[in-house]
Structures are given as C-alpha cells and as structure tokens.
C-alpha cells in the first residue's frame, strides 16, 4: 500500500500539464477533492431516495414489515364481533319451574296435585336450560320426579315467546326423564319388570327428538336391556319393587 501510494503521488507530480510553480497541480488537486465530495453527496441522496421509495411502496418495504409484526399487548386482545358466523344466543333467565308447571294448561291435574315440596320449599323438579328449538332465547326442560325415589313422573319443554313460555313437548308416561344432547331432546323411559328394584330397571327405551318445521319429530330409538346379575335391592337386604304409578 505504501509503495502504491508513493507511485501515484510521483505520477501526479510529473504530469506535463503542471506549471513550474505547481499552481495548476494545486488547482487540479482541489478540483479532484470537489469532485469526490460531489460524488459522495450524490450517492447519499440516491440512497436516501431508495429508502423513502421502500417506505412508500405498496407491496414491500419497511412499512409493510413493521405492520406485519405488530400485535396487541397481552391482556388487551378481545374477540372480534365479526370473527364467527354463529347466531348469538341470549342466556336463559332462570324461571320458577314449579309455577310454570302449575300454570300450564297442558299439565295434567294429577301432576299438579302431586307436585309438593319434599322438605320445606325444596320441590322434586330438575330444570335444564339449552337450545332445542332454534330460538334466540334458551329453551327450558322441566322434569318432575317423586321425592323418595327420584322416579321421573313427567317431563316438559318450554319455548320462550315474548315474556311468556309455551309448552312444546309433554310426556307424562312415568317413569320418564328428558335431557338436552347437542341440540336434540333425549327422552328416557325405564321399563320395570315384576320384582325390579328402583335402582335397577330391567330395560329402558331412549327416544331422540329433533326440532323441525316448528315441532319435535322423533329421529331415533334405542332399547337397552340390563343385566339382572347386578344389584341386590335395598341396603337392609330387602327388595324394593316397582309397579305402575299413578303419579
């Protein structure tokens, strides 16, 4: 490097265009310095122009890259109202199931008469809230049972209509019990043979109903036979038998 630099200096000093006093050489050196500075300035402007062009471009550039990495802070992310296409279902208001059954003209007088508290104000009533009829408000399934054995006496489905509820399904063929299963109504009716204990029915029929055309239609039936080898009746060694009930 030192030898190359010396050679270049020697060649410039021997340029025939230089005057005896070296003034032309000095002017030429100044012009070379000015030219180098100009080239550096132009290069800087070109680089700045390219940077600004990258920021304003539609498909690439630093602006696009910055926005792609932007995420909300942890704890501030909320679900978007447009993120799902499912219909928004209003939560069901808790109902007075006992009053609902007693005021229902579709309920038999025998069920109303026998619907009494088991202890103090505790009634033998199970209540389920779910979506069966495609309504915007959850439907109500009410199961009425006996106090002692919790045998299902009757089952009803109520659909909200304005400020009231309408009975859309009734089964009073005891023993019976209804549940909501993935949007369908599943009704179980246990079958007791002579000598069966309350805890161990001989068999059961399971009916599935689906809401369509403004009513429930049966879509499936399953029959289950249970083993007689299990269960030994009451804990005191006796056998609690079940016969037809008028409840």
ABEGO torsion letter per residue (X at the ends): XAAAAAAAAAAAAABAABBAAGAAAAAAAAAAAAAAAAAAAAAAAAAAAAAAAAAABAABEAAAAAAAABBBBBGABBBBAAABABBBBBBBBBBBAAAAAAABAABBAAAAAABBBABEABBBBBBBBBBAAGBABBBBBBBBBBAAAGBBABBBBBBBBEABBBBABBBABOBBBBBBBGGBBBBBBBBBBBGBBAABBABBBBBBBBBBGGBBBBABBBBBBBBAABEAEBAAGBBBBBBBBAX
